[in-house]
Structures are given as structure tokens and as C-alpha cells.
Amino acid sequence: MKPFTYERASSAADAADKAGRAPGSKFIAGGTNLLDLMKLQIEAPNHLIDINGLDLDKIESMPDGGLRIGALVRNTDLAADMRVRRDYAMLSRALLAGASGQLRNKATTAGNLLQRTRCPYFYDTNMPCNKRQPGSGCSAIGGYTRQLGVVGVSDACIATHPSDMAVAMRALDATVETVRADKSSRAVPIAEFHRLPGDTPHIETVLEPGELITAVTLPKAIGGKQYYRKVRDRASYAFALVSIAAVVQPDGSGRVAVGGIAHKPWRIEAAETNMLRGAKPVAEQLLADARPTRANAFKLPLVERTLAAVLAEART
Amino acid sequence: MKFETPAAQNPIDQLKVIGKPADRIDGKFKTTGTAPYAYERHDVAADQAYGFIVGAAIAKGRISRVDAAEAKRAPGVIAVVTTLDMPRLGRGRMNAAYLFGGADVQHYHQAIAIVVAETFEQARFAASLLRVDYARAQGRYDLAEESKRAELKGEDTDEGTSAPPLQRTGDFEAAFAAVPVKLDAEYTTPDQSHAMMEPHSSLAVWEGDRLTLWTSNQMINWGKGDLAKTLGIPEQSVRLISPYVGGGFGGKLFVRSDAALAALGAKAARRPVKVALTRPIMANNTTHRPATIQRIRIGATPEGKIRAIAHESTSGNLPDGKLETAVSQTRLLYGGANRMTSMRLALLDLPEGNSMRAPGEAPGLMALEIAMDEMAEKLHMDPVEFRIMNDTQVDPENPQRPFSYRNLVGCLRLGAERFGWSRRDPTPAMTRDGQWMIGMGVAGGFRNNLLTKSAARVAIDKAGIVTVTTDMTDIGTGSYTIIAQTAAEMLGVPLDHVRVLLGDSNSPISSGSGGQWGGNNSTAGVYAACVKLREAIAQNLGFNERDVLFADGQVRSGNRALSLAEAAGDPGLSAEDGIEYGDLGKKYQQSTFAGHFVEVGVDVATGEIRVRRMLAVCSAGRILNPKTARSQVIGAMTMGVGAALMEELAVDKRLGFFVNHDLASYEVPVHADIPHQEVIFLDEVDPMSSPMKAKGVGELGLCGVGAAVANAVYNATGVRVRDYPITLDKLIERLPEIV
């Protein structure tokens, strides 16, 4: 771990301002991912701005019927919120499918969105990795790829985004609210928040330097049966091989977002017009541009079969 | 005491303390955080500094230059020792890879430097400032590829499994050609990591030329000798202390880089230095269970009698490394007049392969017991009955040599009854419970019982407190407890009057903990010392040794009775002895047996496999403490589930290393993966094994479990997977359509 300086921010704007004036700084909230990465010197900030004291830990009902989730709301609290459980059940389920009780007690809403990939080559600083060290190459391509991405991948990176929560938020059309170093704020639809790797896999979101997430908003509840189905090798405490966040309405229409297969939560709205025709056409459209490796090609039938099981359950 | 004839009636048979489910003596210390592990011995030396080990960034080649200037200037740094500062260290008898020294890199994450600093964080940061130049060399990393050039090799491991390069009995080829029902199949098992909770760690303190090392090691005497050899100092100058070990599974049988580099770092820093391996370097810096490629052929009569059986295995290792003796159980488990086993070693430049819990048998049975399931199916026989039909009471290679005691049949029969085996549909993929396809599987379990000498000193003080001292270790197995039970039984005192001191190389040399030999041998050593002490007491008191009785804290003979405290007197009394073995282990084949039964559910859509029920029935001699023995077996069963369903060190065949080298990516079972586990010990004694009439059980619980899971997955789905681990990607293309 590289030595670093540390300070506490007094407000969201103050945090963004401090970060804007301290290049190489990072915000720290729960630290469940950042501290691990700092120990391995994958992240090596010279300055930490602690935002834990900020007043961003509330879940508020919005006049339009939506929900505003503060950036610092812990995963445990978000999953347990009665409004979330009632109106956005897939979000609660996704959160509870992730990590462990201890980690969820610390991990925050914003931090969860900003998790870095779990690609094992990213984690080994002896190995070339375009995400960790831009331009060094990708050692995962041609190597051990069973867990890695199958769609939206590039020649520079085939990593996946590990979050469960973000997949549900993608299906729920969440919006990410931020404040920038110049104190201006903006709202970014989650679909545009995470980026595909392209030639710059080290740039994972549209956040600008110093920009701080203040909240995630969910639009008015859309009803339907809500699912989060996470497929993994062991029953708990493992990242998804594939996960499906789905809403199925009584008429059979709905929405689907997929985790574990791409650099961001994967959703193609156009594919959802096929929901009434079953999992196969939906999966085909979702995965039309898939470029799997031999070791992770199983994710393609797995997406289709898992979605089929979810749709079958929705019919019962 | 030399044990040369079958054990007769002795004080252990009273079973007043032995055989009782006593709680672990160390349990309350471990669960309250008061059992001090090596890395926590802040109390034993002042001025401790922290060492951080740097691993090689390449798999094979040479280090041309190490620039430590910046690291040495970093805050808090006391010393930096790099591998170029010295020639290659010596190599311990038990090691294949060198631990340190010289320019050659033999495997990824081999230690190339230690940085010593005032704090752990300072040492770790300074370590990142080392600049190392490598000259990478071509390496061999692909077992399947190198197996084509693998040569026949025999092995007689220190963990007790053995097989010659090629062993033939009868005429396998002719018999196999002649029988009507046969199987010829290939199975693979992957490299596996011990993944114990406590990382390898050591605290080194030099006083002049004498080194004391608080460490985490299963085999104190091996460790003492090998550390001396590694450092090139006399054995008498080394003291190892390891009273608590947070899991080993064979990974701590040997001296590893933490020990050698703590010693070198402490020398350079002129301070006590402690070192723990960090999790991400454990998989590649230390040892692992080597992957295997196994071919099994079985031929039987239509009635199900095996006439021909052959088991060939290839594993890889560094040129001086050992084989995985995956064929050893096949020499003994089932009958059949025509037999062949062979083993080959492929040369690889991956990290050192070495013992992991039940080396040989664990991966060997993962293959053999699928093969038996496949044969039973070909024969249209129940797999339990097929195994029973081919039971043998003698060594099949040498029919004059009987087993000391063998009740595999009892394990299978009782297991089938208790598990509800009759409810299993022999036709695969016929049983459903909602989304789950349900299957049951069985496997035979087998692991040899190993006899090895073991000594102890037993003393009684004037308060009547008994102290047992031995260099035996407790790696979470219950050694403290069963040793105390043994002394309590022998001397007629309550359990809480016995103090047990373990894990110090200044103490009498024990069997240590490995190869499931620790329980029987270390207690037999304590038995021997207690017999000697009883004799001394009787002699002191002028009692007739024949009719002296040790009970209720008293020594009695006829109508005379004294308390043990009085008998010990002010100076106390002490005796030291050990157990040594004659040839009962040669005249009789000594082994342990199990029937493993598993029920799994396989998600019909995703292919996820979850274990629903497990049962092990064990035939393992006298069970000294059913509670600690059960804990050993359920832990082993859990490890078997891991081996069957998830554990695999993924090899990068281009770069030559185990890629998934942390516990997020090398998955072992979590609580949610493990259902109710039932363990039944058959009530038996084996008088050939020792005066304790006990045998090992800690590895038996693993042997066969993987195959029982695999067979259950087949019964659930009809998909036969012969390559472990059995993950959903190997099933998914052959699961039913989802509509």
C-alpha cells in the first residue's frame, strides 16, 4: 500500500471540490473494494477523501413516486428497506445475492456501482493489464477466461463488471446523481453510466475526475413479478457466472438485464419486445454480438436457460 | 516400547476416558482468540520487526539484476535481503523447489526477496519499490502435453502411499481381453490448493548462532532438520515452536519460505523478524496437490466378478518433485487376479506439487470410484452390491497377506440402509423435486493406516497434576484432547488433571501430524511413556507391578492405596518413552475403510449442483474421541465436496502459473454449500495397529467423497463427467430443454 494522506469532507460539494484540487485522490466510503485494491497496489491513491460523514445515507420517497437512494446507504439497509422490498424486489434480491453479510454492512450504494472487475489478471500486478496499466496489453485474452466477458468485449479487455446491484438498477432504469468539482450537478441514466472497454478499459464510467455520486434514483415502481437469479459455482459468496434481473408483467411483457457477461450491466431494450415469445429470441438478441472464448462460451446457453427458468417461474 | 505382537487387554480398554466425546481442550482458546498463533507471539521477544516476501514475477528463468536502493531508502526499512545476495540455500529433505538464493527462478512467486521494516505496511510498500530484471526462459506448463513424454516412476511417499513404476499381478491384458464386460476410461483431477485459514507464518529470533522459530508446522522434527539444512547450520542450533496451527492439510508438513526468510531477515536486521505469507502468493509460492491424468480399465464377468483391473496415472512436477501416487489404493481396494498399476511423472515448471490431505488416495479414488460406478451400470448391478461382491480380505497382489481388520462391506451395507439407498432409481435423470434433478451416489473410501514411531514424556507433580510433553502438533485435529484422554486413562486421573504441551522441538520426538497417522501413533507414544511411569511408581512404592491399579487419582495394590500426588512426592516423577513398531504393519495390511453416500440436486435450467445430504460410515479401528473424530470426518467431507464441485487451481499454460491465487477466485465450499452431514463409526478395534487399537480417520473422511458426489450428479442428470471439478459448464449442453 502506497502511503497516502487522508481528510474528511464536510459536504458533497466540499468532497468534489477537494478531489478536484487533489489529483490522484480517491473518495472512500465503505472501502470494501478500494482497500483491498490499495493493499495490492492496484489502486495507489496519494490522498483519500473520506465521505462517510456526509448526509447521503437516507432513502427518500420522491413526489413522482420514485425513490432516492443516498450514495452512502449501506447495501444491507437498502436491501432491507420496506419500500425497496415491496416495489423494487429485484434490487433487494440482487443486493442479498452479493458478497457476505459483513461486507454488505459496510458497502455503499455508490461504491457498489464503482466496483472494479474481478478479472484475476487485473488482480496480479505482475501481469500485463490494460485496465490496470493502460497500454500494457491484456493477459486474460488467451489465458484463463472462464469468468470473463462474452459480449461488448474488445481486443484490449474482456473483463466483467462484478456488481449484482447494478444489474437490477439497470433493469429498473435508475439514474445516477452526481456533483462535480465545479459544484455543478448532473443526472446520468444508468445505461450511460458504465462504459464498454473499447481501447480505454481503464475508464470504466462517465464520471469526471473529482465527480462524486450523491444518490441513485429509481423511477416510480413498475410492478410486475421481479426476479434476480444469480448463477454461480457455489451457493454463496461468489461472483456471478451469469445473473438475470427481470421484471415480468401479467401480460408477459417485461425487462431483462444480465450480469456477469460484460463490462457493464447488459441490457438491450429492443430485445425485450420478444419477451412474449420466450427466452430464446430475447437471449439471441441480447447476445447477438457475443465473442466468447472457448472457456466461457457456456455463458451463452446459460443466459438463455436461466432466463427461460425465470420466465417459466413468472408464468406460475 | 516396541509393539511387535497384537495388543492384548490393557488399561486403555477400560474406556473410562478414551472413547468419550470430550470437548477439545484448545477449543475455548481458539474460539475466544486466546490461542496464540506464531504471528501473534508479540510476547516472546522484544523489538520484533516485520518481513514481507516478494515472489518472482516469472515462472522460469533468471534474475539478472535487483535494484533495492529505493526500497532501502523507504520509510521504516531495516534490511532488504535479495536472492542475489547469496548462493542458493540448501534444500530440505522434504522440498523439491529451492526456497531462496541464487539467480535461477524455478516457479512463479518463488521467493526472491524479503524486506524488513518497522511495520508490516512499511515492509509491504518498500517491497513494491524493488526493481527486478528478469531473463525469461521457456517453461513446461501443460500437463496433457508433457504427459506424452512422461517416464515411468515409482514413489514411496513420506505420507505413506506407494507404488512401483509398474506393478503386475497375473496377466492383465489377457484377462481384460477375455472378459465380456469392460470399461476403459480416462479421468482427470486438477491442481488443488490447501487453502488453510492460517497462512504460513514464522517469527525468527537469533541468539548468537542459535535460532528459535515460532512457526506453523505439522511436523516439528522434519521441520527442525530441514530448516537447519536449508540454512546450513547444525540441527542442534535450531528450535521450532508450533503449539497452535490454523490448518495445514499437508501444506505445512514442510519448511516453507516464511521460515527460511524470517531467519535470514532476522539475521540481516539483527532483530526478531516475523513473516506471514500473504494470501495471493500462497498458491504459487508453496505447494499444491498435483493434477492427474488417470486411465482405468476394469474387466468383469457377467455376474460382476472383477477379473482384470488396471490403473495408470500421470502427474507432473518439478524435476526433483514427487509423483501423486493416485494408483496406490487400486492395489488394495478390490479383488481380481489380474492387475496392473503404473505411474508416470511429467516434468513441469509449475510450483512444487506435494502432499495434500490423503495424497494419492484422494485423487485416485476420485477416478477409481467413478469407474466402479460406470462398471456397475454396465453390469446392470447396484453399485453397492458390485463393490461388496469384489471385496477382498487379503492383499490382492499377495494373497498370503491378510488385512489386519477390514469391514468395507459393513460400511457399505449400513450406509445403504441408513441413507435410504433403496429409494434411489438406478436409471439416471428420473427423479425430480421442482427445479431440482435429484441423484444419489456412493463410493468406497480407503486410506492406509501408517505406523511411525512417536515419543512423549509424562510427569506427575506433587499436586497430582499430570503433564504430557511431546513435539506432537495439533493442527485442529484434537491432538491435545486425545493425548490428555490417553494419559488420564492410563494414570487414572480426571481429564482436567492432565496438561498437554505440544509443538516444541525440545520435547520428545513424536509422529507429528500427517497422513492421518497422528492420532494413533502419538497416543501410542503417550501410552508407552505412561506404562513406564506406572512401572516407576509401582517400583517406588514397592507395589507389585502386576496387580497395581491406577484409578480415581489413586495408586492401589491389594489393600494399600496412595494418592497419585503422594506417590509422586515432592520432586515429582517423570518417565519418557516412545512407541516403535515391529513388522505387524508388513505382515498385515493395515487400512481404514468408508462408505460415502451423497445426494445432490442439479438445477435443471442452470446446471448448478448443490449437495443435499451426506453420510459417511467409517471403519477405522477404535475411535478415541467420537467428537473430534467426527469433526475430522465432516471437515474432510466438506473438502471432498470442494474437490468434486469447485476446487481447481487454473493453470495459465502460456505464462506458467496458477491464476486464481486468492480465496475470491479459488473457491472452496462455504456454509451454504454444506448440508446436514452424518457420520457413523463402526464399533471396532484393531489390535494390530497399536496398544490404542486405533487407526487414522482424518483423511479417510475425504477419500471417496468426490466420486460419490460425481456419481450422484450422474444419477441426477445422466451426464457422466470424468474431469473434475464438475461444474455446470460441463453439464449444460446435455441438460433437458427448458420450455
Interface residues (C-beta under 8 A of the other chain):
Chain A: M1 K2 P3 K39 L40 Q41 R118 P120 Y121 Y123 D124 N126 M127 S139 G142 G143 Y144 R146 Q147 V231 R232 D233 R234 A235 S236 Y237 A238 F239 L241 A279 F298 P301 L302 R305 T306 A308 A309 A312
Chain B: A57 I58 P75 E121 R124 F125 S128 P280 Q435 D603 V604 A605 T606 G607 E608 R610 L645 M646 A650 V651 D652 R654 L655 V659 N660 H661 D662 A664 S665 E667 P669 V670 H671 A672 D673 T727 L728 D729 I732 E733 L735 I738 V739
